[in-house]
Amino acid sequence: MNPEARQEALRYHGLVESKDGLALTVQGFRKASRRALELREQGDPEAVRMFTLDPGDPLRWEYCRCIQIEAYTDEVHRSGF
């Protein structure tokens, strides 16, 4: 994966690089929330707990960040990087 493709993948997943690693954008939070809804419907206990939290709760944002990092990592692996 070249640097441009990497940046595009980060942008697609709603992630940005920060001094502390990868941070979640509002777009990423929305995408992750949609994915979490699917997981909740499948009975995933973490997704169920996540939706009991206020949308502004840092734990909810961290959960969503992890979902997006996982999706980004899967894409990187599929690309052969």
N, C-alpha and C positions, 0 to 999 in steps of 0.2 A: 504494500500500500504506500503510495507516494505521499508526500506531505500535503498536497492539495486534496487528495482523496481522504486523508485522515481528518483534515479540518472540516471537510464537507460531512463526513460521518459524525464528527462531534456535533456540528451544527444541527444535523438531521435529528440526532438523539437529544438535543436540547442541553448539551454540555459545553462548558467552556473551561479552558485551562486556567488555573489560578496558582498562586504560590504554594497553596496547600494541597494541590492535586486537581481533581475535576470538580467543578461546581455546577449546580443545576440552574438552568434558566427557567423562566415562567413557562415557556413552551415545553421544556422537558418535564416540568411538574405536571402539566396537562396531559402529555403523552403517557407518563407513568401512571397517572390517576386512571386513565382509560384502561391501561393494562391491568392495574390493580382491581378494577371492577370485574374484569374477566376472571382474574384469579379468585376473587371473592365468590363469584358465581360457581366456581369449581370447588369451593369449600376450603380454600387456603386460609389457615388460621391467622397468619400474619396480615394478610390483606383485610380480613374481617376486623382485626384489632386496629389497623391503620385507619379505617373509616370511622372509628369511634373518636378519633382525634380531631381537633379543630384544624381547618386547612392552614392556619398560620403556625401550627405547632411545629417546632424544629424537628421532632421525631418523625412527623409525617413527611416533612421535606427530605429527611435523611433516608427514609424508606424509599421514597420516589427516586432519589439520587441513585440508590443501589440498584433499583430496577433498570434505570437508564444506563448505568455503567455496565450492567450485565448484558443488556441488548447491544451496546456499543462493542463490548469485548467479543460477543458472538459474531458480530459483523466483521471485526478485524480478523478473527480466526478463519472465518469462511473465505476471506479474501486471500488467505495464505501469507499474511504478514507475519 
